[in-house]
Amino acid sequence: MKTTKEFMIKQKEEEEKNKQKQSQCFICHDIVDQEKKMKARWQWGMENDIILCEKCYTQKEQDYQTK
């Protein structure tokens, strides 16, 4: 019973970490609002599930355009 409870607590903590990680900018680690999330473009050589904030997205876009 005790190990089951510990497992449930650990699983809940993992879910909370994943949820927070999904709403966090990959570059600056700021928390990003649901409607302001921007996905990295494939041309930037980043994984497709990476979330960026508006500021980091525009910076990456500018860096890509100057290349």
trRosetta pair geometry for C-beta under 8 A, 3 or more apart (Angstrom, degrees):
i j d omega theta_ij theta_ji phi_ij phi_ji
1 4 5.8 -55 -151 33 30 113
1 5 6.6 29 152 -18 63 106
2 5 5.8 -55 -152 35 32 111
2 6 6.4 32 151 -18 66 106
3 6 5.5 -51 -145 38 35 113
3 7 6.2 40 153 -23 65 105
4 7 5.6 -52 -148 35 30 114
4 8 6.4 31 153 -19 64 104
5 8 5.7 -53 -149 35 31 111
5 9 6.4 31 153 -18 64 105
6 9 5.7 -54 -148 37 31 111
6 10 6.2 31 153 -18 65 108
7 10 5.7 -56 -146 38 30 111
7 11 6.2 30 154 -20 65 108
8 11 5.7 -53 -144 36 29 112
8 12 6.3 31 155 -20 63 106
9 12 5.8 -55 -149 35 29 111
9 13 6.5 31 152 -19 63 105
10 13 5.7 -53 -150 35 32 112
10 14 6.5 35 151 -21 64 104
11 14 5.6 -51 -150 33 33 114
11 15 6.6 35 151 -20 64 103
12 15 5.7 -51 -150 34 33 113
12 16 6.5 33 151 -18 64 105
13 16 5.7 -54 -150 37 33 112
13 17 6.4 36 151 -21 65 104
14 17 5.6 -53 -149 34 32 113
14 18 6.4 31 154 -17 65 105
15 18 5.8 -54 -148 37 31 111
15 19 6.3 32 153 -21 65 106
16 19 5.7 -52 -145 36 31 112
16 20 6.3 29 156 -16 64 106
17 20 5.9 -59 -149 39 29 108
17 21 6.1 29 153 -21 65 110
18 21 5.5 -55 -143 37 30 113
18 22 6.3 33 156 -23 64 105
19 22 5.8 -54 -150 32 29 112
19 23 6.9 5 157 0 62 108
20 23 6.3 -72 -151 47 32 95
20 24 6.1 36 152 -34 67 117
20 31 7.7 -60 -158 -108 79 102
21 24 5.6 -61 -143 28 32 119
22 51 6.7 87 -175 -9 49 146
23 31 5.8 21 127 -156 99 79
23 32 5.7 -153 -180 56 65 74
23 34 7.2 -42 -120 -76 113 65
23 37 7.4 -89 -129 -83 62 120
23 51 7.2 -60 -122 105 21 163
24 29 5.6 -2 176 -152 113 55
24 30 7.1 164 -153 81 67 27
24 31 5.9 -43 -99 -99 68 51
24 32 6.7 152 -118 6 14 91
24 51 7.1 111 71 77 39 119
25 28 4.9 7 97 52 135 80
25 29 6.0 -99 69 -43 81 11
25 30 4.9 21 16 48 123 75
25 31 7.9 -108 -5 -54 83 7
25 32 5.4 111 -55 -45 82 116
25 51 6.5 -108 -108 111 40 82
25 52 5.6 52 -144 -146 88 41
25 53 4.1 -41 -86 -19 134 96
25 56 5.6 130 -172 14 129 146
26 29 7.9 -3 -175 -71 9 56
26 40 7.3 -30 29 -45 147 127
26 46 7.5 123 101 -166 162 138
26 50 4.5 -10 -44 -164 155 105
26 51 6.3 142 -30 62 93 53
26 52 6.0 -52 27 -81 96 71
26 56 7.6 -173 57 130 75 157
27 52 6.4 32 5 -126 109 94
27 53 7.8 -110 51 25 100 90
27 56 4.3 162 48 -143 137 144
27 60 7.8 -160 -49 -53 151 115
28 53 6.4 -50 46 22 119 128
28 55 7.3 5 -1 81 152 117
28 56 5.7 -154 -6 -60 106 127
30 53 5.5 8 68 -49 117 150
32 36 5.7 -133 -176 89 89 96
32 37 5.2 107 127 -89 129 71
32 51 6.1 -155 46 148 149 119
32 52 7.7 115 -81 125 157 21
32 53 4.9 -154 -96 -92 111 80
33 36 4.4 64 61 20 96 107
33 37 7.4 -133 88 -35 49 73
34 37 6.4 -33 -163 -13 29 113
36 53 6.9 18 132 -147 112 67
36 54 5.7 -63 -176 -39 108 107
37 51 5.1 -45 -155 -151 104 113
37 52 7.9 112 -165 56 57 43
38 51 7.2 116 61 -162 43 62
38 52 5.0 -48 77 71 94 88
38 53 7.2 57 27 168 103 8
38 54 6.4 110 -12 -90 133 51
38 57 4.2 -1 92 -82 149 154
39 48 7.0 18 178 -177 120 61
39 49 7.7 -56 -138 -135 107 21
39 50 7.0 114 -156 75 63 59
39 51 6.6 -46 -96 -103 56 53
39 52 7.3 118 -135 18 9 89
40 44 5.5 -101 180 57 102 135
40 46 4.0 -48 145 80 156 134
40 47 7.3 77 60 69 135 46
40 48 7.1 -141 69 -124 91 31
40 50 4.4 14 -1 75 127 113
40 51 7.9 -113 -21 -73 85 11
40 52 5.8 99 -68 -21 79 120
40 57 7.8 -145 -95 -113 55 83
40 60 7.1 -56 -131 130 88 167
41 44 5.2 102 69 -8 82 102
41 46 7.9 80 62 41 45 104
41 60 7.7 173 25 124 99 122
41 61 7.7 87 0 -94 134 81
41 64 7.4 -12 64 -62 134 173
42 46 8.0 -130 -121 55 30 66
42 48 6.4 -3 -87 -90 89 95
43 64 6.2 87 112 -154 115 139
44 60 5.6 10 -119 174 146 121
44 64 5.9 -80 -90 -78 84 129
46 50 5.0 -62 151 27 121 151
47 50 5.2 114 70 -30 82 102
52 56 4.5 -128 -168 91 105 111
52 57 4.4 136 110 -65 126 84
52 60 6.8 -67 -142 6 166 139
53 56 5.1 83 54 17 79 101
53 57 6.7 -142 92 -10 36 93
54 57 5.7 -58 -146 36 27 115
54 58 6.4 22 160 -15 64 106
55 58 6.3 -59 -151 36 26 104
55 59 6.4 25 152 -18 62 109
56 59 5.5 -54 -146 38 34 115
56 60 6.2 35 155 -19 67 104
57 60 5.9 -55 -149 36 29 108
57 61 6.3 30 152 -20 63 108
58 61 5.4 -52 -145 37 34 115
58 62 6.3 36 155 -20 65 104
59 62 5.8 -54 -149 36 30 110
59 63 6.4 31 152 -19 63 106
60 63 5.6 -54 -148 37 32 113
60 64 6.2 32 153 -20 65 106
61 64 5.7 -55 -148 36 30 111
61 65 6.3 29 154 -20 65 107
62 65 5.7 -54 -144 36 31 110
62 66 6.5 27 158 -18 64 107
63 66 6.1 -60 -150 35 28 108
63 67 7.0 36 152 -31 61 101
64 67 5.9 -50 -159 18 35 115
